Amino acid sequence: MHSELQFLIPLATFSKGGNVLLSILLILSAMVALSCAVNLYSRKPVWQKFTTGTIIAVTLLFIGGFLWICWFHWQIYLNLPLEIPENLIDWVNRQLENMNRSSAYGLPLYDPEYPPRYKIPLWIENEKYYFWFMCYAIMALLVHLRLQSHRFRAFLHLFLAVQIAILYLLANPFSKPLPQFFNEIGPWYASGQSIMDTAGNFMRLYPKMIFYYNAEYMWFHPPLLFISYGSITITFIASVFMLFKRDILIEKIGYGYAKLGFFMLTLGMLLGYPWALKAWGPNWWWDPKICSSLMMWAVFSTYLHTRLYANKKSMWYFTSILGIICFLAMIFTFLTSFYFPGEHTFQ
């Protein structure tokens, strides 16, 4: 980050507090993983009160970290407006008017009394992993409190421990907060800019602010998908467990979260449609992630339909396998953002 931004944003405070919280989460999840490993091989539940208390603590810490991210985004909103000199206002507005004539979705003109500010959603860059895993942690806690199967609880919490390890080692949102965003806006706050540099930087930053960071759909489309990802994970674990042991309550829980996940996935995809038209125009249908998402939706729909015949011979196991395939389709859909070029590609 440019040195000028260090004085505007409490980056060091955010990073230090977040890393401490994430370290505590890692330690607690390691303790839970040890308890779960014992329970997987135990006929009777052991350390259940300890495990329950630790899982509650992990979930509350997750929520606390999310509130910490909210605070950080509020600081960005307050301290990083795109303010331009008075002698640039007329020129900028003329450029915006010219752009708006050839676009179906116009950019608001610059208002010096209310300079544009970043209203960054809470699930971009590495923060999306934090939100995704937090949703799963909340769901896993609710299932834990509902079920008494110590082995199924162990599966749930081992998965959570793996997610926290991934968050800590590979996708830490606190060690380098929003690096892509700060690299983008760094030149805007660099000292010694000419008037033309300021004008050019504004015209580069402002459209992305409006159509991406401040887009109203950004507050609905991604989080609905991440909630569906958490739900699908519960269904996946239930499906794996059902291959080894038939348990009606576990099967019902897996099916219940599948319905929630399917609803959130469908709603999220539908809300992404008008946003895609606004941001990219009509030529976005063959984006790799769009295609893989439709495939995932179709597999998910197949799972829900076959579940209606779960009591028939062999359908129990076939439905379980479909639940596992749903999870694999979700992982494939997510990975398309890394390996296939398109509008959703992570840069």
N, C-alpha and C positions, 0 to 999 in steps of 0.2 A: 504494500500500500504506500502511496506517496506520503511524504512526511507531513504535508499540509493537512491531510485527512486525519492524521493521528491526533491533531489538536481539536478536530471537530467531532469525532466519534470516540466514545470510551471503549476502544477496541481492546486494550490490555485488560481492563476490568472484566469485560465480557468473556474474553478468552480464559482468563485465570479462573473465574467463577465457574464457567462451563466445564473446564477440564477437571476441576476438583469434583464437581457433581458426577461427571462421567466416570471418573476413577472409582468413586464410591459405588456407582452402579455396577461396574465391572467386578469389584470385590464381592458385592452382595450376590451377583449372578453366579460367580464361581462357587460361593457357599451353597446356593440353591442347586447348582449342577452336581455338587458332591452328594447332597441329600437325594437328588433324583437318581443318581447312579446306584445308590444303595437300594432305593425303593424298586428299581427295575428288576433287581435280583432277589427281592425279599417277598416272601409270601404274605407277610403282614406289613401294614404301613408303619414306618418309623419316622421320627422327627417331624410329625405332621404339623404340630403347633409351631415349631420353629420355621418350617417351610412356609406355612400360611402367613406368619408374621413378616417373613423376609420378602415374600412376593408382594404383600401389601406395601411394604416400604419401597420396593423397586418401582411399583406403579406410581406411588406418590412422588418419588424422585423424578420419574419420567415427566409427570405433569408439571412439577416445579421447574425442570429444565425447559419445558415448552413455554412456560410463563417468562422465563429468562430470555428466550428467543423473542418473545413478544416485546419485551422491554427494549431489546436491541433494535428491533425494527422501528419502534417508536422514536428512538434516538436518531435513526436515519431520516425519518419523516421530519423531525424537528430541525435537524442541523444541516441537511444537504439539499436545500432548494436550488433549482436552476434559475438563478437570478442573472439577468443580463444588464449591461449599461443602458441608460436612457437613449443614447444615440443609436442603439441597435434595434430598438423596439419596432419602429416603423418598417425597417428593412426585413426583420424576421416575420412580421405579420404579412407583408406583401408576399414573401416566399411561401408562407403557409397558405395564403389564399390561392396562389397559383397551383400548389399541390392539391388543394381541395377540389379545384375545378375538374381535375382528371381522375378523381378517386370517388368511389361510392361511399366511403367512410372518411369524413373529414377530421382533421386535427383541430382542436380548439385553438383559437388565437391567444397570443400571449397577453396576459393581464398583469401589469406591473404591480397592482395592489395585492394580487394573489398569485405569486410566482409558482410554477408547477413544482410539486413535491413528490417524492417517491413513496408510494403506498405499497411496499413490497409484501407479497404474500409470505406465509410462514412455512412454505414447503417448496422452496427452490434450492438448487444446488444440493449440498449434502444435508440440508435441513429436511429434504423430502424423506430421507431414510429415517431420520429421527421421528418424524410424524408417523410414518408407516409403522415403525416398530413400537411406538407408543400406543397406537391403536391396537396392535396385536397384544401388547402387555395388558391393556384394560380388558380386552376380550378374554384372555387367558385367565385373568384373575376372576372374572365373573363365572367362567366355566369351573375353575378350581373350587369356588365357594358352592357351586351347585352339585358337583359330583364328589363321590367318595372313593372312586377307583384310584388307588395310589399309583398304579402303573401308568394310567392315562394322564394323571397329573404330572408324572415324571416326564412323559413325552412332551407335554405342553411346555414345561419349564426348561427342559434341555434345549428346546427350539429357541426359547427366549434368551437363554444364555449365549447361544451361538449368534443371535442377532445383536446382542449387546457387544460381543467380541468384535463383530464386523464393524459396528458403529465406532468402537474405540480405536481399532487398528487401521481401518480402511476408509471410513466415511465420517470422520470426526467433524461435526459442524462448528466446533469451538476453536480448534487449533488454528485454522485459517478461515475465518468467517467470510463467506460469500466472495471467494477470490475472483471469480469472473466478473461479478458486479463491480467490485472496487477497481479492477483493472480497466473496466470500461469508463468509469467516471473519474479515474485518476487524472487524466490530462485536463479535465475541466477545472480542477482545483490547483493545477500546477502554477507556480508563480511566474511572472514575466511573460504572460501571453499577449500576443498582439490582438487587435480588435478583430482581425480576420480569423485568427485561431479561435477566438471565443465564439464567433458566429458559426464557424464550421463545426465546432464541437457541439454547440447547441442543436444544430440541425441533424447531427448524427445521433445525439442522445434522446431528443424529445420524442421522435416517433416510436422508439422502442419503449420509452416510459409509458406512452399512452396505450399502445397495442399489446404490450407484454406485462410489464411490471404493474401497471395501474389498471389493467383490464379487469372488469368486474367478473368475467368468467373464470379468471385465474383463482378467484376465491371459492369457486364451486367445483369446477371440472377436475383439477388434480386431487383435492382432498377426498372427493367421493370415490375416485379410483383407488386411493391408498386405503380407504376404509374397506373397500371390496377386497383388496389384497390381504388385509388382515383377516377378513372373514374366510377367504379361500384357504388361508393357512390353517385355520381351525378345522375346516372341512377335510383338508389333506391329512392332518394328523389323525382325525377320527377315521378316515378311510383306511389308512395304514393299520391302525389298531384293529379295525373290523376284519382285516384279512386273517388275523391270528385268533381273534376271540369275538364271538357274536355277543353284543351287548346292546339291547334295544335303546337304552337311555343315551348311550354314546352316539349311536346311529342317529337318533332324533336330534341331538345337539349338532352333529355334523350337518344334517339336513337343514336345521334352522339357520345356521350361519351361512349355508349355501344360498338359501333364499335371500337373506340379507345382502350377501355379496353380489348376487345376481341383480337385485334391485339397484344397488349402488353403482354397479358397473354399467347397467343400462342407462340409468339417469346421468351418470358422468359422461358417457359417450354421447348421449343426446345433447347435453349442454355444451359439449365440445364442438358440435356442428356449427352453430352460429358464430362461435369465436373463430373457428377456422376460416369461415367465409370472410369475416371482418379482417383478420390478420394476414391471410395468404391469398384470398381470392378463390375462384372456383376450381383451380387446378391443383387440388390437394388429395384427391381420392386415392391415388396410388402410392401415397406415403407408406413405407414399410410398416410403421407402427399401426397405422389405420387398418391395414390388411390383417396383420397379426391379431389385432384387437377383435376384429370381426370373427376370426377363426376361434379365438378364445371364447367369445360370446356364444358361438355355435356349439362348442364342446360343453360349455357350462349348461346351455339349454338342454342338450342331450342328457346330461347327468340328471337334471331335475325331472325330465320326463321318465327316464328309466327308474327313478326312485319310486314312482307310482306302482311299480311291479316288483318291489324289493322282496316281497314275501313269496314270490314264485321260486321254483327250483333254480338254483345257480345264479339267480339275479342279484342276490345279496353281494356276491363276490364281484360280479360284473359291474355293479353300481360302485363298489369300493374302488375298483380299478379306474373307472371313469372319474371319480373324485380325485385320484392321484394325477390323472392326465390333465384335469383342470388346473392343478397347481403347476405342473410342468409347462402347460400352455401360458400360464401367467408369467413364469420366469422367462420363457422365450419372448413373450411380448415385451417385457421390460428390457431384455438384453438387446432387442432390435434398436433401441435408442443409442446404443454404443457402437454397433458394428455395421449398421446399414444407413447409407446417406438418405436424408429426408428432412422434412420440416421439424421432426421431433428429435433429431440427432443432438446429443449432448456434445457441445464443443469443448 
